[in-house]
Amino acid sequence: MAPQLEGIVQGVVKVYDPRTGIGIIVCDDGRSEVLLRAGSLHGSIFRTLRQGQRIVFDVDDSTGRAFAHTVRIGSDGY
C-alpha cells in the first residue's frame, strides 16, 4: 500500500511529455510517485517541465490515485 500524501509535497520530475501534458513526479520521500495529468500546469507559472526539475505541488488523491496540481518552483527549504 502506497503512503498517503496530503498537503504540500516536494519532488522531482521523473518523466514529462509536453505534447500530452502527462508526467510522473517522484516525491522526496523516495517511495511515492504522483501523476501529472493534462491541465496540471494551468494556473501555474510553468508552461512545461523538464526531467530532474524540482517542484512543489499540492496533491489530490480523492479518486484513490494521487495527482499533482498547483505546481510551483521547488527548493531545498520549501
mmJSON file of the N, C-alpha and C atoms, coordinates in Angstrom:
{"data_MODEL":{"atom_site":{
"group_PDB":["ATOM","ATOM","ATOM","ATOM","ATOM","ATOM","ATOM","ATOM","ATOM","ATOM","ATOM","ATOM","ATOM","ATOM","ATOM","ATOM","ATOM","ATOM","ATOM","ATOM","ATOM","ATOM","ATOM","ATOM","ATOM","ATOM","ATOM","ATOM","ATOM","ATOM","ATOM","ATOM","ATOM","ATOM","ATOM","ATOM","ATOM","ATOM","ATOM","ATOM","ATOM","ATOM","ATOM","ATOM","ATOM","ATOM","ATOM","ATOM","ATOM","ATOM","ATOM","ATOM","ATOM","ATOM","ATOM","ATOM","ATOM","ATOM","ATOM","ATOM","ATOM","ATOM","ATOM","ATOM","ATOM","ATOM","ATOM","ATOM","ATOM","ATOM","ATOM","ATOM","ATOM","ATOM","ATOM","ATOM","ATOM","ATOM","ATOM","ATOM","ATOM","ATOM","ATOM","ATOM","ATOM","ATOM","ATOM","ATOM","ATOM","ATOM","ATOM","ATOM","ATOM","ATOM","ATOM","ATOM","ATOM","ATOM","ATOM","ATOM","ATOM","ATOM","ATOM","ATOM","ATOM","ATOM","ATOM","ATOM","ATOM","ATOM","ATOM","ATOM","ATOM","ATOM","ATOM","ATOM","ATOM","ATOM","ATOM","ATOM","ATOM","ATOM","ATOM","ATOM","ATOM","ATOM","ATOM","ATOM","ATOM","ATOM","ATOM","ATOM","ATOM","ATOM","ATOM","ATOM","ATOM","ATOM","ATOM","ATOM","ATOM","ATOM","ATOM","ATOM","ATOM","ATOM","ATOM","ATOM","ATOM","ATOM","ATOM","ATOM","ATOM","ATOM","ATOM","ATOM","ATOM","ATOM","ATOM","ATOM","ATOM","ATOM","ATOM","ATOM","ATOM","ATOM","ATOM","ATOM","ATOM","ATOM","ATOM","ATOM","ATOM","ATOM","ATOM","ATOM","ATOM","ATOM","ATOM","ATOM","ATOM","ATOM","ATOM","ATOM","ATOM","ATOM","ATOM","ATOM","ATOM","ATOM","ATOM","ATOM","ATOM","ATOM","ATOM","ATOM","ATOM","ATOM","ATOM","ATOM","ATOM","ATOM","ATOM","ATOM","ATOM","ATOM","ATOM","ATOM","ATOM","ATOM","ATOM","ATOM","ATOM","ATOM","ATOM","ATOM","ATOM","ATOM","ATOM","ATOM","ATOM","ATOM","ATOM","ATOM","ATOM","ATOM","ATOM","ATOM","ATOM","ATOM","ATOM","ATOM","ATOM","ATOM"],
"id":[1,2,3,4,5,6,7,8,9,10,11,12,13,14,15,16,17,18,19,20,21,22,23,24,25,26,27,28,29,30,31,32,33,34,35,36,37,38,39,40,41,42,43,44,45,46,47,48,49,50,51,52,53,54,55,56,57,58,59,60,61,62,63,64,65,66,67,68,69,70,71,72,73,74,75,76,77,78,79,80,81,82,83,84,85,86,87,88,89,90,91,92,93,94,95,96,97,98,99,100,101,102,103,104,105,106,107,108,109,110,111,112,113,114,115,116,117,118,119,120,121,122,123,124,125,126,127,128,129,130,131,132,133,134,135,136,137,138,139,140,141,142,143,144,145,146,147,148,149,150,151,152,153,154,155,156,157,158,159,160,161,162,163,164,165,166,167,168,169,170,171,172,173,174,175,176,177,178,179,180,181,182,183,184,185,186,187,188,189,190,191,192,193,194,195,196,197,198,199,200,201,202,203,204,205,206,207,208,209,210,211,212,213,214,215,216,217,218,219,220,221,222,223,224,225,226,227,228,229,230,231,232,233,234],
"type_symbol":["N","C","C","N","C","C","N","C","C","N","C","C","N","C","C","N","C","C","N","C","C","N","C","C","N","C","C","N","C","C","N","C","C","N","C","C","N","C","C","N","C","C","N","C","C","N","C","C","N","C","C","N","C","C","N","C","C","N","C","C","N","C","C","N","C","C","N","C","C","N","C","C","N","C","C","N","C","C","N","C","C","N","C","C","N","C","C","N","C","C","N","C","C","N","C","C","N","C","C","N","C","C","N","C","C","N","C","C","N","C","C","N","C","C","N","C","C","N","C","C","N","C","C","N","C","C","N","C","C","N","C","C","N","C","C","N","C","C","N","C","C","N","C","C","N","C","C","N","C","C","N","C","C","N","C","C","N","C","C","N","C","C","N","C","C","N","C","C","N","C","C","N","C","C","N","C","C","N","C","C","N","C","C","N","C","C","N","C","C","N","C","C","N","C","C","N","C","C","N","C","C","N","C","C","N","C","C","N","C","C","N","C","C","N","C","C","N","C","C","N","C","C","N","C","C","N","C","C","N","C","C","N","C","C"],
"label_atom_id":["N","CA","C","N","CA","C","N","CA","C","N","CA","C","N","CA","C","N","CA","C","N","CA","C","N","CA","C","N","CA","C","N","CA","C","N","CA","C","N","CA","C","N","CA","C","N","CA","C","N","CA","C","N","CA","C","N","CA","C","N","CA","C","N","CA","C","N","CA","C","N","CA","C","N","CA","C","N","CA","C","N","CA","C","N","CA","C","N","CA","C","N","CA","C","N","CA","C","N","CA","C","N","CA","C","N","CA","C","N","CA","C","N","CA","C","N","CA","C","N","CA","C","N","CA","C","N","CA","C","N","CA","C","N","CA","C","N","CA","C","N","CA","C","N","CA","C","N","CA","C","N","CA","C","N","CA","C","N","CA","C","N","CA","C","N","CA","C","N","CA","C","N","CA","C","N","CA","C","N","CA","C","N","CA","C","N","CA","C","N","CA","C","N","CA","C","N","CA","C","N","CA","C","N","CA","C","N","CA","C","N","CA","C","N","CA","C","N","CA","C","N","CA","C","N","CA","C","N","CA","C","N","CA","C","N","CA","C","N","CA","C","N","CA","C","N","CA","C","N","CA","C","N","CA","C","N","CA","C","N","CA","C","N","CA","C","N","CA","C","N","CA","C"],
"label_alt_id":[null,null,null,null,null,null,null,null,null,null,null,null,null,null,null,null,null,null,null,null,null,null,null,null,null,null,null,null,null,null,null,null,null,null,null,null,null,null,null,null,null,null,null,null,null,null,null,null,null,null,null,null,null,null,null,null,null,null,null,null,null,null,null,null,null,null,null,null,null,null,null,null,null,null,null,null,null,null,null,null,null,null,null,null,null,null,null,null,null,null,null,null,null,null,null,null,null,null,null,null,null,null,null,null,null,null,null,null,null,null,null,null,null,null,null,null,null,null,null,null,null,null,null,null,null,null,null,null,null,null,null,null,null,null,null,null,null,null,null,null,null,null,null,null,null,null,null,null,null,null,null,null,null,null,null,null,null,null,null,null,null,null,null,null,null,null,null,null,null,null,null,null,null,null,null,null,null,null,null,null,null,null,null,null,null,null,null,null,null,null,null,null,null,null,null,null,null,null,null,null,null,null,null,null,null,null,null,null,null,null,null,null,null,null,null,null,null,null,null,null,null,null,null,null,null,null,null,null,null,null,null,null,null,null],
"label_comp_id":["MET","MET","MET","ALA","ALA","ALA","PRO","PRO","PRO","GLN","GLN","GLN","LEU","LEU","LEU","GLU","GLU","GLU","GLY","GLY","GLY","ILE","ILE","ILE","VAL","VAL","VAL","GLN","GLN","GLN","GLY","GLY","GLY","VAL","VAL","VAL","VAL","VAL","VAL","LYS","LYS","LYS","VAL","VAL","VAL","TYR","TYR","TYR","ASP","ASP","ASP","PRO","PRO","PRO","ARG","ARG","ARG","THR","THR","THR","GLY","GLY","GLY","ILE","ILE","ILE","GLY","GLY","GLY","ILE","ILE","ILE","ILE","ILE","ILE","VAL","VAL","VAL","CYS","CYS","CYS","ASP","ASP","ASP","ASP","ASP","ASP","GLY","GLY","GLY","ARG","ARG","ARG","SER","SER","SER","GLU","GLU","GLU","VAL","VAL","VAL","LEU","LEU","LEU","LEU","LEU","LEU","ARG","ARG","ARG","ALA","ALA","ALA","GLY","GLY","GLY","SER","SER","SER","LEU","LEU","LEU","HIS","HIS","HIS","GLY","GLY","GLY","SER","SER","SER","ILE","ILE","ILE","PHE","PHE","PHE","ARG","ARG","ARG","THR","THR","THR","LEU","LEU","LEU","ARG","ARG","ARG","GLN","GLN","GLN","GLY","GLY","GLY","GLN","GLN","GLN","ARG","ARG","ARG","ILE","ILE","ILE","VAL","VAL","VAL","PHE","PHE","PHE","ASP","ASP","ASP","VAL","VAL","VAL","ASP","ASP","ASP","ASP","ASP","ASP","SER","SER","SER","THR","THR","THR","GLY","GLY","GLY","ARG","ARG","ARG","ALA","ALA","ALA","PHE","PHE","PHE","ALA","ALA","ALA","HIS","HIS","HIS","THR","THR","THR","VAL","VAL","VAL","ARG","ARG","ARG","ILE","ILE","ILE","GLY","GLY","GLY","SER","SER","SER","ASP","ASP","ASP","GLY","GLY","GLY","TYR","TYR","TYR"],
"label_asym_id":["A","A","A","A","A","A","A","A","A","A","A","A","A","A","A","A","A","A","A","A","A","A","A","A","A","A","A","A","A","A","A","A","A","A","A","A","A","A","A","A","A","A","A","A","A","A","A","A","A","A","A","A","A","A","A","A","A","A","A","A","A","A","A","A","A","A","A","A","A","A","A","A","A","A","A","A","A","A","A","A","A","A","A","A","A","A","A","A","A","A","A","A","A","A","A","A","A","A","A","A","A","A","A","A","A","A","A","A","A","A","A","A","A","A","A","A","A","A","A","A","A","A","A","A","A","A","A","A","A","A","A","A","A","A","A","A","A","A","A","A","A","A","A","A","A","A","A","A","A","A","A","A","A","A","A","A","A","A","A","A","A","A","A","A","A","A","A","A","A","A","A","A","A","A","A","A","A","A","A","A","A","A","A","A","A","A","A","A","A","A","A","A","A","A","A","A","A","A","A","A","A","A","A","A","A","A","A","A","A","A","A","A","A","A","A","A","A","A","A","A","A","A","A","A","A","A","A","A","A","A","A","A","A","A"],
"label_entity_id":["1","1","1","1","1","1","1","1","1","1","1","1","1","1","1","1","1","1","1","1","1","1","1","1","1","1","1","1","1","1","1","1","1","1","1","1","1","1","1","1","1","1","1","1","1","1","1","1","1","1","1","1","1","1","1","1","1","1","1","1","1","1","1","1","1","1","1","1","1","1","1","1","1","1","1","1","1","1","1","1","1","1","1","1","1","1","1","1","1","1","1","1","1","1","1","1","1","1","1","1","1","1","1","1","1","1","1","1","1","1","1","1","1","1","1","1","1","1","1","1","1","1","1","1","1","1","1","1","1","1","1","1","1","1","1","1","1","1","1","1","1","1","1","1","1","1","1","1","1","1","1","1","1","1","1","1","1","1","1","1","1","1","1","1","1","1","1","1","1","1","1","1","1","1","1","1","1","1","1","1","1","1","1","1","1","1","1","1","1","1","1","1","1","1","1","1","1","1","1","1","1","1","1","1","1","1","1","1","1","1","1","1","1","1","1","1","1","1","1","1","1","1","1","1","1","1","1","1","1","1","1","1","1","1"],
"label_seq_id":[1,1,1,2,2,2,3,3,3,4,4,4,5,5,5,6,6,6,7,7,7,8,8,8,9,9,9,10,10,10,11,11,11,12,12,12,13,13,13,14,14,14,15,15,15,16,16,16,17,17,17,18,18,18,19,19,19,20,20,20,21,21,21,22,22,22,23,23,23,24,24,24,25,25,25,26,26,26,27,27,27,28,28,28,29,29,29,30,30,30,31,31,31,32,32,32,33,33,33,34,34,34,35,35,35,36,36,36,37,37,37,38,38,38,39,39,39,40,40,40,41,41,41,42,42,42,43,43,43,44,44,44,45,45,45,46,46,46,47,47,47,48,48,48,49,49,49,50,50,50,51,51,51,52,52,52,53,53,53,54,54,54,55,55,55,56,56,56,57,57,57,58,58,58,59,59,59,60,60,60,61,61,61,62,62,62,63,63,63,64,64,64,65,65,65,66,66,66,67,67,67,68,68,68,69,69,69,70,70,70,71,71,71,72,72,72,73,73,73,74,74,74,75,75,75,76,76,76,77,77,77,78,78,78],
"pdbx_PDB_ins_code":[null,null,null,null,null,null,null,null,null,null,null,null,null,null,null,null,null,null,null,null,null,null,null,null,null,null,null,null,null,null,null,null,null,null,null,null,null,null,null,null,null,null,null,null,null,null,null,null,null,null,null,null,null,null,null,null,null,null,null,null,null,null,null,null,null,null,null,null,null,null,null,null,null,null,null,null,null,null,null,null,null,null,null,null,null,null,null,null,null,null,null,null,null,null,null,null,null,null,null,null,null,null,null,null,null,null,null,null,null,null,null,null,null,null,null,null,null,null,null,null,null,null,null,null,null,null,null,null,null,null,null,null,null,null,null,null,null,null,null,null,null,null,null,null,null,null,null,null,null,null,null,null,null,null,null,null,null,null,null,null,null,null,null,null,null,null,null,null,null,null,null,null,null,null,null,null,null,null,null,null,null,null,null,null,null,null,null,null,null,null,null,null,null,null,null,null,null,null,null,null,null,null,null,null,null,null,null,null,null,null,null,null,null,null,null,null,null,null,null,null,null,null,null,null,null,null,null,null,null,null,null,null,null,null],
"Cartn_x":[0.843,0.0,0.886,0.618,1.417,1.118,2.126,1.895,0.882,0.09,-0.901,-0.189,-0.505,0.075,-1.016,-0.679,-1.632,-0.892,-1.546,-0.944,0.085,1.061,2.116,3.222,3.606,4.614,5.683,6.919,8.01,8.548,8.988,9.541,10.284,10.659,11.435,10.687,10.665,10.011,10.802,10.146,10.767,10.612,9.4,9.081,8.016,8.125,7.079,7.024,5.836,5.63,4.89,5.584,4.941,3.814,3.824,2.755,1.431,1.486,0.258,-0.015,1.032,0.877,0.859,1.248,1.222,2.64,2.782,4.097,4.012,5.177,5.295,6.289,5.949,6.826,7.207,8.493,8.953,9.021,8.273,8.237,9.524,9.845,11.082,11.148,10.016,10.063,10.695,10.882,11.541,10.676,9.474,8.603,7.357,7.027,5.763,5.982,5.093,5.052,3.669,3.641,2.398,2.284,1.088,0.869,0.569,1.096,0.726,-0.193,-1.351,-2.243,-2.385,-2.914,-3.11,-3.891,-3.419,-4.082,-3.502,-2.569,-1.985,-1.222,-0.747,0.038,-0.812,-2.124,-2.992,-2.966,-2.784,-2.703,-1.322,-0.376,0.997,1.868,3.049,3.989,4.662,4.524,5.179,4.341,5.03,4.389,4.762,5.941,6.408,7.323,7.631,8.548,9.65,10.747,11.833,12.219,12.746,13.19,14.233,14.096,15.035,14.701,13.674,13.293,12.617,13.035,12.453,11.228,10.106,8.862,8.17,7.295,6.419,5.002,4.135,2.783,1.823,0.553,-0.494,-0.937,-1.448,-1.862,-3.375,-3.981,-5.394,-5.446,-5.848,-5.972,-7.412,-8.358,-9.776,-10.304,-9.594,-10.025,-9.363,-8.521,-7.797,-6.421,-6.129,-4.815,-4.318,-3.046,-2.502,-2.178,-2.735,-2.475,-1.953,-0.995,-0.427,-1.252,-1.336,-1.917,-1.273,-1.506,-0.909,0.614,1.225,2.668,3.431,4.48,5.315,6.793,7.672,9.111,9.493,10.293,10.744,12.076,12.386,13.666,13.991,15.186,15.571,14.83,14.368,13.728,12.301,11.507,10.135,9.4],
"Cartn_y":[-1.185,0.0,1.246,2.175,3.4,4.328,5.088,6.045,7.112,7.555,8.604,9.946,10.685,12.01,13.049,14.138,15.234,16.532,17.623,18.936,19.256,20.06,20.494,19.451,19.019,17.977,18.5,18.068,18.435,17.174,17.312,16.176,16.614,15.614,15.832,15.199,15.903,15.39,14.192,13.048,11.826,11.773,12.041,11.993,13.05,13.741,14.681,14.758,14.612,14.723,16.031,17.044,18.338,18.291,17.289,17.175,16.783,15.878,15.4,16.084,16.664,17.268,16.255,15.022,13.945,13.648,13.375,13.071,12.375,12.11,11.454,12.239,12.449,13.11,12.09,12.032,11.211,12.125,11.778,12.598,12.429,13.438,13.415,12.277,11.661,10.517,9.299,9.36,8.284,7.061,7.043,5.873,6.149,7.412,7.768,8.417,8.102,8.766,9.38,10.572,11.297,11.586,11.449,11.687,13.147,13.607,14.902,14.572,15.148,14.898,16.169,16.01,17.169,18.223,19.446,20.524,20.797,19.963,20.156,21.468,22.007,23.24,24.498,24.34,25.519,26.309,27.605,28.458,28.481,27.766,27.69,28.647,28.957,29.771,28.955,27.629,26.751,26.589,26.517,26.113,24.677,24.278,22.91,22.568,21.303,20.829,20.029,19.826,19.009,17.938,16.847,15.759,16.28,15.917,16.328,17.654,18.34,19.636,19.441,20.243,20.183,21.084,20.527,21.281,21.024,21.944,21.817,21.812,20.998,20.872,20.412,20.59,20.052,18.722,17.858,16.525,16.375,15.816,15.444,13.93,13.261,11.803,11.37,12.247,11.957,10.832,10.521,9.448,8.119,8.107,6.894,6.827,7.738,7.84,9.265,9.439,10.771,11.524,12.731,13.622,14.95,15.538,16.836,17.969,19.055,20.292,21.464,22.665,23.889,23.734,23.463,23.216,24.531,24.507,25.684,25.284,26.274,26.016,25.428,24.374,23.74,24.287,24.038,24.449,23.513,23.663,22.808,23.158,24.386,24.797,25.241,24.479,24.907,24.98],
"Cartn_z":[0.0,0.0,0.0,-0.896,-1.007,0.159,0.592,1.673,1.264,2.225,1.977,1.839,0.817,0.599,0.772,1.422,1.533,1.758,1.446,1.641,0.58,0.974,0.062,0.06,-1.13,-1.297,-2.246,-2.039,-2.941,-3.595,-4.833,-5.537,-6.788,-7.588,-8.803,-9.972,-11.094,-12.291,-12.805,-12.881,-13.398,-14.919,-15.381,-16.809,-17.074,-18.208,-18.602,-20.118,-20.673,-22.116,-22.392,-22.935,-23.163,-24.196,-25.062,-26.062,-25.424,-24.45,-23.811,-22.478,-21.857,-20.538,-19.415,-19.705,-18.719,-18.249,-16.952,-16.409,-15.067,-14.501,-13.198,-12.36,-11.093,-10.131,-9.069,-8.725,-7.606,-6.393,-5.359,-4.145,-3.354,-2.557,-1.785,-0.774,-0.439,0.475,-0.195,-1.525,-2.261,-2.482,-1.941,-2.069,-2.885,-3.058,-3.696,-5.05,-5.972,-7.265,-7.431,-7.986,-8.204,-9.691,-10.218,-11.636,-11.92,-13.037,-13.612,-14.768,-14.79,-15.915,-16.74,-17.921,-18.79,-18.017,-18.026,-17.307,-15.938,-15.464,-14.131,-14.011,-15.121,-15.077,-15.255,-15.51,-15.639,-14.342,-14.451,-13.276,-12.646,-13.246,-12.757,-13.569,-13.043,-13.81,-14.913,-14.862,-15.827,-17.086,-18.207,-19.456,-19.776,-19.306,-19.488,-18.318,-18.174,-17.137,-17.804,-17.086,-17.626,-16.607,-17.107,-16.246,-15.262,-13.99,-12.959,-12.301,-12.79,-12.223,-10.865,-9.88,-8.536,-8.49,-8.019,-7.934,-6.596,-6.241,-5.08,-5.631,-5.05,-5.587,-4.499,-4.762,-3.901,-4.485,-3.625,-4.054,-3.918,-4.951,-4.915,-5.026,-3.948,-4.003,-3.748,-4.067,-3.829,-4.717,-5.798,-6.696,-6.358,-5.323,-4.974,-5.608,-6.485,-7.136,-6.939,-6.621,-6.331,-7.62,-7.741,-8.862,-8.337,-9.054,-8.672,-9.263,-8.52,-9.034,-8.31,-8.785,-8.24,-8.155,-9.294,-9.386,-9.248,-8.404,-8.156,-8.206,-8.26,-8.249,-6.906,-6.926,-5.696,-5.235,-3.971,-3.401,-2.253,-1.702,-0.589,0.691,0.817,2.056,1.896,1.153,0.919,2.215],
"occupancy":[1.0,1.0,1.0,1.0,1.0,1.0,1.0,1.0,1.0,1.0,1.0,1.0,1.0,1.0,1.0,1.0,1.0,1.0,1.0,1.0,1.0,1.0,1.0,1.0,1.0,1.0,1.0,1.0,1.0,1.0,1.0,1.0,1.0,1.0,1.0,1.0,1.0,1.0,1.0,1.0,1.0,1.0,1.0,1.0,1.0,1.0,1.0,1.0,1.0,1.0,1.0,1.0,1.0,1.0,1.0,1.0,1.0,1.0,1.0,1.0,1.0,1.0,1.0,1.0,1.0,1.0,1.0,1.0,1.0,1.0,1.0,1.0,1.0,1.0,1.0,1.0,1.0,1.0,1.0,1.0,1.0,1.0,1.0,1.0,1.0,1.0,1.0,1.0,1.0,1.0,1.0,1.0,1.0,1.0,1.0,1.0,1.0,1.0,1.0,1.0,1.0,1.0,1.0,1.0,1.0,1.0,1.0,1.0,1.0,1.0,1.0,1.0,1.0,1.0,1.0,1.0,1.0,1.0,1.0,1.0,1.0,1.0,1.0,1.0,1.0,1.0,1.0,1.0,1.0,1.0,1.0,1.0,1.0,1.0,1.0,1.0,1.0,1.0,1.0,1.0,1.0,1.0,1.0,1.0,1.0,1.0,1.0,1.0,1.0,1.0,1.0,1.0,1.0,1.0,1.0,1.0,1.0,1.0,1.0,1.0,1.0,1.0,1.0,1.0,1.0,1.0,1.0,1.0,1.0,1.0,1.0,1.0,1.0,1.0,1.0,1.0,1.0,1.0,1.0,1.0,1.0,1.0,1.0,1.0,1.0,1.0,1.0,1.0,1.0,1.0,1.0,1.0,1.0,1.0,1.0,1.0,1.0,1.0,1.0,1.0,1.0,1.0,1.0,1.0,1.0,1.0,1.0,1.0,1.0,1.0,1.0,1.0,1.0,1.0,1.0,1.0,1.0,1.0,1.0,1.0,1.0,1.0,1.0,1.0,1.0,1.0,1.0,1.0,1.0,1.0,1.0,1.0,1.0,1.0],
"B_iso_or_equiv":[0.0,0.0,0.0,0.0,0.0,0.0,0.0,0.0,0.0,0.0,0.0,0.0,0.0,0.0,0.0,0.0,0.0,0.0,0.0,0.0,0.0,0.0,0.0,0.0,0.0,0.0,0.0,0.0,0.0,0.0,0.0,0.0,0.0,0.0,0.0,0.0,0.0,0.0,0.0,0.0,0.0,0.0,0.0,0.0,0.0,0.0,0.0,0.0,0.0,0.0,0.0,0.0,0.0,0.0,0.0,0.0,0.0,0.0,0.0,0.0,0.0,0.0,0.0,0.0,0.0,0.0,0.0,0.0,0.0,0.0,0.0,0.0,0.0,0.0,0.0,0.0,0.0,0.0,0.0,0.0,0.0,0.0,0.0,0.0,0.0,0.0,0.0,0.0,0.0,0.0,0.0,0.0,0.0,0.0,0.0,0.0,0.0,0.0,0.0,0.0,0.0,0.0,0.0,0.0,0.0,0.0,0.0,0.0,0.0,0.0,0.0,0.0,0.0,0.0,0.0,0.0,0.0,0.0,0.0,0.0,0.0,0.0,0.0,0.0,0.0,0.0,0.0,0.0,0.0,0.0,0.0,0.0,0.0,0.0,0.0,0.0,0.0,0.0,0.0,0.0,0.0,0.0,0.0,0.0,0.0,0.0,0.0,0.0,0.0,0.0,0.0,0.0,0.0,0.0,0.0,0.0,0.0,0.0,0.0,0.0,0.0,0.0,0.0,0.0,0.0,0.0,0.0,0.0,0.0,0.0,0.0,0.0,0.0,0.0,0.0,0.0,0.0,0.0,0.0,0.0,0.0,0.0,0.0,0.0,0.0,0.0,0.0,0.0,0.0,0.0,0.0,0.0,0.0,0.0,0.0,0.0,0.0,0.0,0.0,0.0,0.0,0.0,0.0,0.0,0.0,0.0,0.0,0.0,0.0,0.0,0.0,0.0,0.0,0.0,0.0,0.0,0.0,0.0,0.0,0.0,0.0,0.0,0.0,0.0,0.0,0.0,0.0,0.0,0.0,0.0,0.0,0.0,0.0,0.0],
"pdbx_formal_charge":[null,null,null,null,null,null,null,null,null,null,null,null,null,null,null,null,null,null,null,null,null,null,null,null,null,null,null,null,null,null,null,null,null,null,null,null,null,null,null,null,null,null,null,null,null,null,null,null,null,null,null,null,null,null,null,null,null,null,null,null,null,null,null,null,null,null,null,null,null,null,null,null,null,null,null,null,null,null,null,null,null,null,null,null,null,null,null,null,null,null,null,null,null,null,null,null,null,null,null,null,null,null,null,null,null,null,null,null,null,null,null,null,null,null,null,null,null,null,null,null,null,null,null,null,null,null,null,null,null,null,null,null,null,null,null,null,null,null,null,null,null,null,null,null,null,null,null,null,null,null,null,null,null,null,null,null,null,null,null,null,null,null,null,null,null,null,null,null,null,null,null,null,null,null,null,null,null,null,null,null,null,null,null,null,null,null,null,null,null,null,null,null,null,null,null,null,null,null,null,null,null,null,null,null,null,null,null,null,null,null,null,null,null,null,null,null,null,null,null,null,null,null,null,null,null,null,null,null,null,null,null,null,null,null],
"auth_seq_id":[1,1,1,2,2,2,3,3,3,4,4,4,5,5,5,6,6,6,7,7,7,8,8,8,9,9,9,10,10,10,11,11,11,12,12,12,13,13,13,14,14,14,15,15,15,16,16,16,17,17,17,18,18,18,19,19,19,20,20,20,21,21,21,22,22,22,23,23,23,24,24,24,25,25,25,26,26,26,27,27,27,28,28,28,29,29,29,30,30,30,31,31,31,32,32,32,33,33,33,34,34,34,35,35,35,36,36,36,37,37,37,38,38,38,39,39,39,40,40,40,41,41,41,42,42,42,43,43,43,44,44,44,45,45,45,46,46,46,47,47,47,48,48,48,49,49,49,50,50,50,51,51,51,52,52,52,53,53,53,54,54,54,55,55,55,56,56,56,57,57,57,58,58,58,59,59,59,60,60,60,61,61,61,62,62,62,63,63,63,64,64,64,65,65,65,66,66,66,67,67,67,68,68,68,69,69,69,70,70,70,71,71,71,72,72,72,73,73,73,74,74,74,75,75,75,76,76,76,77,77,77,78,78,78],
"auth_comp_id":["MET","MET","MET","ALA","ALA","ALA","PRO","PRO","PRO","GLN","GLN","GLN","LEU","LEU","LEU","GLU","GLU","GLU","GLY","GLY","GLY","ILE","ILE","ILE","VAL","VAL","VAL","GLN","GLN","GLN","GLY","GLY","GLY","VAL","VAL","VAL","VAL","VAL","VAL","LYS","LYS","LYS","VAL","VAL","VAL","TYR","TYR","TYR","ASP","ASP","ASP","PRO","PRO","PRO","ARG","ARG","ARG","THR","THR","THR","GLY","GLY","GLY","ILE","ILE","ILE","GLY","GLY","GLY","ILE","ILE","ILE","ILE","ILE","ILE","VAL","VAL","VAL","CYS","CYS","CYS","ASP","ASP","ASP","ASP","ASP","ASP","GLY","GLY","GLY","ARG","ARG","ARG","SER","SER","SER","GLU","GLU","GLU","VAL","VAL","VAL","LEU","LEU","LEU","LEU","LEU","LEU","ARG","ARG","ARG","ALA","ALA","ALA","GLY","GLY","GLY","SER","SER","SER","LEU","LEU","LEU","HIS","HIS","HIS","GLY","GLY","GLY","SER","SER","SER","ILE","ILE","ILE","PHE","PHE","PHE","ARG","ARG","ARG","THR","THR","THR","LEU","LEU","LEU","ARG","ARG","ARG","GLN","GLN","GLN","GLY","GLY","GLY","GLN","GLN","GLN","ARG","ARG","ARG","ILE","ILE","ILE","VAL","VAL","VAL","PHE","PHE","PHE","ASP","ASP","ASP","VAL","VAL","VAL","ASP","ASP","ASP","ASP","ASP","ASP","SER","SER","SER","THR","THR","THR","GLY","GLY","GLY","ARG","ARG","ARG","ALA","ALA","ALA","PHE","PHE","PHE","ALA","ALA","ALA","HIS","HIS","HIS","THR","THR","THR","VAL","VAL","VAL","ARG","ARG","ARG","ILE","ILE","ILE","GLY","GLY","GLY","SER","SER","SER","ASP","ASP","ASP","GLY","GLY","GLY","TYR","TYR","TYR"],
"auth_asym_id":["A","A","A","A","A","A","A","A","A","A","A","A","A","A","A","A","A","A","A","A","A","A","A","A","A","A","A","A","A","A","A","A","A","A","A","A","A","A","A","A","A","A","A","A","A","A","A","A","A","A","A","A","A","A","A","A","A","A","A","A","A","A","A","A","A","A","A","A","A","A","A","A","A","A","A","A","A","A","A","A","A","A","A","A","A","A","A","A","A","A","A","A","A","A","A","A","A","A","A","A","A","A","A","A","A","A","A","A","A","A","A","A","A","A","A","A","A","A","A","A","A","A","A","A","A","A","A","A","A","A","A","A","A","A","A","A","A","A","A","A","A","A","A","A","A","A","A","A","A","A","A","A","A","A","A","A","A","A","A","A","A","A","A","A","A","A","A","A","A","A","A","A","A","A","A","A","A","A","A","A","A","A","A","A","A","A","A","A","A","A","A","A","A","A","A","A","A","A","A","A","A","A","A","A","A","A","A","A","A","A","A","A","A","A","A","A","A","A","A","A","A","A","A","A","A","A","A","A","A","A","A","A","A","A"],
"auth_atom_id":["N","CA","C","N","CA","C","N","CA","C","N","CA","C","N","CA","C","N","CA","C","N","CA","C","N","CA","C","N","CA","C","N","CA","C","N","CA","C","N","CA","C","N","CA","C","N","CA","C","N","CA","C","N","CA","C","N","CA","C","N","CA","C","N","CA","C","N","CA","C","N","CA","C","N","CA","C","N","CA","C","N","CA","C","N","CA","C","N","CA","C","N","CA","C","N","CA","C","N","CA","C","N","CA","C","N","CA","C","N","CA","C","N","CA","C","N","CA","C","N","CA","C","N","CA","C","N","CA","C","N","CA","C","N","CA","C","N","CA","C","N","CA","C","N","CA","C","N","CA","C","N","CA","C","N","CA","C","N","CA","C","N","CA","C","N","CA","C","N","CA","C","N","CA","C","N","CA","C","N","CA","C","N","CA","C","N","CA","C","N","CA","C","N","CA","C","N","CA","C","N","CA","C","N","CA","C","N","CA","C","N","CA","C","N","CA","C","N","CA","C","N","CA","C","N","CA","C","N","CA","C","N","CA","C","N","CA","C","N","CA","C","N","CA","C","N","CA","C","N","CA","C","N","CA","C","N","CA","C","N","CA","C","N","CA","C","N","CA","C","N","CA","C"],
"pdbx_PDB_model_num":[1,1,1,1,1,1,1,1,1,1,1,1,1,1,1,1,1,1,1,1,1,1,1,1,1,1,1,1,1,1,1,1,1,1,1,1,1,1,1,1,1,1,1,1,1,1,1,1,1,1,1,1,1,1,1,1,1,1,1,1,1,1,1,1,1,1,1,1,1,1,1,1,1,1,1,1,1,1,1,1,1,1,1,1,1,1,1,1,1,1,1,1,1,1,1,1,1,1,1,1,1,1,1,1,1,1,1,1,1,1,1,1,1,1,1,1,1,1,1,1,1,1,1,1,1,1,1,1,1,1,1,1,1,1,1,1,1,1,1,1,1,1,1,1,1,1,1,1,1,1,1,1,1,1,1,1,1,1,1,1,1,1,1,1,1,1,1,1,1,1,1,1,1,1,1,1,1,1,1,1,1,1,1,1,1,1,1,1,1,1,1,1,1,1,1,1,1,1,1,1,1,1,1,1,1,1,1,1,1,1,1,1,1,1,1,1,1,1,1,1,1,1,1,1,1,1,1,1,1,1,1,1,1,1]
}}}
